[in-house]
């Protein structure tokens, strides 16, 4: 399991947060209860299985919703 922190563009509303969390939790390979979006910092934290999903896949899923990923860290 890898742990990722993703910095997004500034989120405009709390419903953005729910949209992103919902999309991430639907992806195969993300540990559902670790996917958390912080509205105040516009950061996403989650754990994912690198064998099922890459950080690029996660970034693409967020981008498809219309949110820009500024940077990310994977440990």
HELIX and SHEET records of a PDB file:
HELIX    1   1 UNK A   14  UNK A   25  1                                  12    
HELIX    2   2 UNK A   32  UNK A   34  5                                   3    
HELIX    3   3 UNK A   55  UNK A   64  1                                  10    
SHEET    1   A 4 UNK A  36  UNK A  38  0                                        
SHEET    2   A 4 UNK A  43  UNK A  48 -1                                        
SHEET    3   A 4 UNK A   2  UNK A   8 -1                                        
SHEET    4   A 4 UNK A  69  UNK A  74 -1                                        
END                                                                             
